[in-house]
């Protein structure tokens, strides 16, 4: 059986090193890449197409949740494990909606962490205690029954502009970054705001933080 291929994404080098040693010593796997921020993680996943992505919930640039959402597009066969300090229902629901296979709390013991990775590798959904099996079913049901997710109605360009605008870039700066015209940026921005029901730049930032598209610390 070939080794499981894994990409690790966490902005702390010590954490990544510890996870690499644990995984490669205790499982038949190979860590094929390490990333210190969200955009780097996404690019690495797209290039390497790993079996598994293990990502911190909070990372600079793009959060683990947004990396998960985009991983579903660029590497649909990659299963995703989110590491988090947060057991809040809202984070778990967003993670499941983003296509995450396992949501593992950072306080988890190493044996349980390895079990979670094994479950995710086999395609089984896993949530750390105190999140129960019943919670998995409840969250999955809530996710399935939720009305249309407005974020899913955005085009790829509108998502790019949402991400950049949420970081405080002006239309001119976004235009330069994406190499398109300012008027084009404004058109996409207006369409994105209308679809999401947002009215002000502050609304946009709050939405992006709530959805995990950007993080307050970077």
C-alpha positions in Angstrom: 0.0 0.0 0.0 1.4 3.4 -1.0 2.0 6.0 1.7 -0.7 8.5 2.3 0.4 11.9 1.0 -0.2 14.9 3.3 0.2 18.7 3.1 0.5 20.5 6.5 -0.6 24.1 6.8 0.0 26.1 10.0 1.7 29.4 10.5 3.9 28.0 13.4 6.9 26.0 12.2 7.2 24.2 15.5 3.7 22.9 15.2 4.2 21.7 11.6 7.5 20.0 12.6 5.8 18.2 15.5 2.9 17.0 13.4 5.3 15.8 10.7 7.3 13.7 13.2 4.1 12.3 14.8 2.5 11.4 11.4 5.5 9.9 9.7 6.6 7.9 12.8 3.1 6.5 13.5 1.4 6.2 10.1 2.2 5.0 6.6 2.3 8.5 5.2 4.6 11.1 3.7 4.3 14.8 4.3 4.9 16.1 0.8 4.6 19.8 1.7 4.4 22.4 4.4 2.8 25.8 4.2 2.8 28.7 6.6 -0.2 30.7 5.3 -3.4 30.1 3.5 -2.5 31.2 -0.1 0.7 29.1 0.1 -1.3 26.1 1.3 -3.8 26.4 -1.5 -1.1 26.7 -4.2 0.7 23.7 -2.7 -2.5 21.6 -2.7 -3.3 22.5 -6.3 0.2 21.5 -7.4 0.7 18.4 -5.3 -2.9 17.0 -5.2 -2.3 15.3 -1.8 -4.6 12.7 -0.3 -5.0 14.8 2.8 -4.7 18.5 3.8 -4.3 19.2 7.5 -4.8 22.9 8.1 -5.1 25.3 11.0 -8.4 27.1 11.2 -6.7 30.5 11.7 -3.9 31.3 9.2 -2.6 34.5 7.6 -3.9 35.4 4.2 -6.7 32.8 3.9 -8.3 30.9 6.8 -8.4 27.2 6.9 -12.1 27.3 6.0 -11.5 29.3 2.9 -8.6 27.1 1.9 -11.0 24.1 2.4 -13.6 25.7 0.1 -11.1 26.3 -2.6 -9.4 23.0 -2.2 -12.7 21.3 -3.2 -12.3 23.1 -6.6 -8.6 22.8 -7.3 -8.1 19.3 -5.7 -11.5 17.6 -5.3 -10.0 14.2 -4.2 -8.1 15.8 -1.3 -9.7 15.2 2.1 -9.4 18.0 4.6 -8.8 18.0 8.3 -9.1 21.3 10.2 -7.2 21.9 13.4 -8.8 24.4 15.8 -9.0 25.8 19.3 -12.7 26.5 18.8 -15.5 24.1 19.6 -18.2 26.6 18.8 -21.1 25.3 16.8 -20.8 28.1 14.2 -17.2 27.1 13.3 -18.1 23.4 13.1 -21.1 24.1 10.8 -19.0 26.3 8.5 -16.3 23.6 8.4 -18.8 21.0 7.3 -20.3 23.3 4.8 -16.9 24.0 3.4 -16.4 20.3 2.8 -14.1 19.4 5.7 -13.9 15.7 6.6 -12.6 16.1 10.1 -12.6 18.9 12.7 -10.0 18.2 15.4 -9.5 20.3 18.5 -5.9 21.3 19.2 -6.2 20.0 22.8 -6.7 16.5 21.4 -4.3 13.8 22.5 -1.9 12.4 19.9 -3.6 9.0 19.8 -6.9 10.6 19.1 -5.4 12.9 16.5 -3.9 10.0 14.7 -7.3 8.2 14.8 -9.0 11.3 13.3 -6.4 11.3 10.5 -7.0 7.6 9.8 -10.8 8.2 9.7 -10.5 11.2 7.4 -8.2 9.3 5.1 -10.9 6.7 4.7 -13.5 9.3 4.0 -15.2 9.1 7.4 -16.4 12.3 9.0 -14.9 12.9 12.4 -15.4 15.6 15.1 -13.3 15.7 18.3 -15.0 15.2 21.7 -16.9 16.9 23.2 -18.4 17.1 19.7 -20.4 13.8 19.6 -21.6 11.5 16.8 -25.0 13.0 17.3 -23.6 16.4 16.7 -22.1 15.2 13.4 -25.5 14.1 12.2 -27.2 17.3 13.5 -24.6 19.6 12.0 -24.7 17.7 8.7 -28.5 17.9 8.7 -28.5 21.6 9.4 -26.0 22.1 6.6 -28.0 20.1 4.2 -31.3 21.8 5.1 -29.9 25.4 5.1 -31.2 27.6 2.3 -29.0 28.4 -0.6 -25.6 29.6 0.5 -25.2 33.0 -1.1 -21.4 32.7 -1.2 -21.9 29.8 -3.6 -23.6 32.2 -6.1 -20.4 34.3 -6.4 -18.3 34.0 -9.5 -14.6 33.1 -9.1 -13.7 36.8 -9.8 -16.2 38.1 -7.3 -14.7 35.8 -4.7 -11.2 37.2 -5.5 -12.5 40.7 -5.1 -14.3 39.9 -1.9 -11.1 38.5 -0.4 -8.9 41.5 -1.5 -11.5 44.1 -0.5 -11.9 42.5 2.9 -8.2 43.1 3.4 -8.7 46.8 2.9 -7.5 47.2 -0.7 -9.0 50.0 -2.8 -10.5 49.3 -6.2 -7.4 50.7 -7.8 -5.2 48.4 -5.8 -7.4 45.4 -6.6 -7.3 46.3 -10.3 -3.5 46.4 -10.2 -3.3 43.1 -8.3 -5.7 41.3 -10.7 -4.4 43.2 -13.8 -7.9 44.4 -14.8 -9.6 47.8 -15.1 -10.9 49.7 -12.1 -14.3 50.0 -13.7 -14.3 46.2 -14.0 -13.4 45.8 -10.3 -16.3 48.2 -9.4 -18.7 46.2 -11.5 -17.8 42.9 -9.9 -17.7 44.5 -6.4 -21.2 45.9 -6.8 -22.5 42.5 -8.1 -20.9 40.7 -5.2 -22.2 43.1 -2.6 -25.7 42.9 -4.1 -25.7 39.0 -4.1 -24.6 38.9 -0.4 -26.9 41.7 0.7 -24.0 43.8 1.9 -24.2 47.6 1.9 -20.9 49.1 3.4 -17.2 48.2 3.5 -17.7 47.3 7.2 -20.5 44.9 6.3 -18.1 43.3 3.8 -15.3 42.9 6.3 -17.6 41.5 9.0 -19.0 39.0 6.5 -15.5 37.9 5.4 -14.4 37.4 9.0 -17.5 35.5 9.9 -17.1 33.2 6.9 -13.4 32.7 7.6 -12.4 34.2 4.3 -10.0 36.5 6.1 -8.8 36.6 9.7 -8.5 39.5 12.0 -4.8 38.7 12.7 -3.7 38.6 9.1 
